[in-house]
Amino acid sequence: MNFYILTLFPEMVSQAMHTSIIGKAVERGLLHIEAINIRDYTRDKHMKTDDYPYGGGAGMVMQAQPVYDAYCAVKERIGYTPRTVYLTPQGPTFTQNMAKEMAIEKNMVFLCGHYEGVDERVLEEIVTDYVSIGDYVLTGGELPAMVMVDAISRMVPGVLTNETSGISESFEGGLLEYPQYTRPFQWNQKEAPGVLLSGDHQKIEEWRREQSILRTQKYRPDLLKEADLTIKEKALYRISDL
C-alpha cells in the first residue's frame, strides 16, 4: 500500500513513519510512505505557499495552486484519481472500521493543512474524505495523518508479524481489548490470573471475552450500544439496547 502525505514539513513525517512495525513493513516493501513537500510546487520565487485570507481575519491560508500541483504530481505518477483525505476537525471521527475500510486501497493521499486552513477551492477539487482524529485543534495535519497511516497500515496483510493481532485488539467487535499479562507470575504481590496458565484454550477465550465486556462497560460504555454481543451476554451484564 502506498501513502502520499502532502505537507509543508516533510521531515516531520519521514522521521516518524520509518520506525517500529511500520518502518519494518516499509523495509520489507509492504508499505510505501512518502512525504511530498508542498513548497516544491509553489510558483512563488520566495517559496511562499500561504497568503492573507480574503475578508480579513487572523492568520494565513494555504494557497490552492501549490497544493493542487503537488496533488496532480502524485495523481500522474499512480495513473488515476486517488482517494484523498483532508485532516480537519470538521470531518467525522476516525475509527477502527474506517481504518479497515481504507486498508483495501492501493494508494491514498493525505493533505495536511496549516495556519487557518486551506483555500476551499482546492479542497473541493481534490478531497474525497474529510476526517478528524478528535474534537480538538492541532497546529497542523501531520500528526493526524500519521495516526491514520499507522492504524490503516496495521490492517494491510503481512504488516503485523502475528496475523491474529489485528483482529484481536481494541475495538474489534465494538469492545476494548482484554488485559494482558506476562512473566513473572507474581509481581509486586499481584498474581497473573490463573486461568491464563491453565492451558484450557476455551476457558481462556471465555475469560478474555468476559474481561473485554467488563472493561468496555467500565471505561467506554458508549461503545456497548453498537458492540457485537449475544442476547445472553446483554442479559448477564445488564446491557440495554437503548
C-alpha angles and dihedrals in degrees: 000000000000125000122191115190116195106208147149089223108049094163090063091059098039095053095049102041099055100065138084119000094342092050091051090050089053090051090051092052095246092116136030115198116182129178111213113205108224090200089067088068101049118114092206114110090221091053090246117167102173140054142181115290118254109248093032130260139136124307135012134284127224110246122243100229101063091044092048095047092049089051093047091052090057092044091052091050096052095038102231143055106284129211104264126199124201112201108225139140086235092072130081115277116270114250139182090255090056089051091053092047094049092047090076090067119100095208132022132181124206121197115206114203127204141184111014092340140270130307104273093226095067091045089056089050102050114013121100099169132034109200136177128194093204147331099283137085125250130189092250147350097259097092094047090047091052091048090054095044090051094049094044093046091058088063094054110103113257097016093102111057090210101056093199092061094080093055100042104052136091119317095018105134088006094287135113117248120268119252118275130219137185139174137344098059091213122040128167089351091304123116128209113246108279094222090070090063095043096091089224101127095189092054090046092053091047090051092048092049091051092049092049091054094045092047092049090047090053102041107020109020088158089073095059094076090069098028121123099248132155122237088249092053092049090052094044094051094034094241116166126212089222 
